[in-house]
């Protein structure tokens, strides 16, 4: 089957979405870190080198210590 312009657009959109998902997954453990040195303190001298679990609580998270508690029972 000959590829159409729509096939090319669909492939580009799919690839862009996968790139977003992968980038988001790799960045998630250090989301809300504003001091790069804390990344190395938490994850070691090489920082993030693969998929890691996030530390809890994140040291620079703005919601740490806030009274908000999500309703996770419902």
Phi, psi and omega in degrees: 000134179283134180287138179257172177299322177297322177298317180295316179296316179299317179295320180293320177295315179301313180296321179296317179296316178298322177298319177296315181297317180294314179299319179295319179296319180289327183277340187307316183297337182248014175296134181082006172276125179251351178243110184301329181297331179292331176299314181290326176296318184281323189247001178101173188296338179266358180070218180271121180240000180189196179287127183231152170285146177287146174279146179231131353279158175294134187296331182251011182296134183287342182269354179297127180087356178281154183284350183296130175231119181293148177275092184263001179282332182258000000 
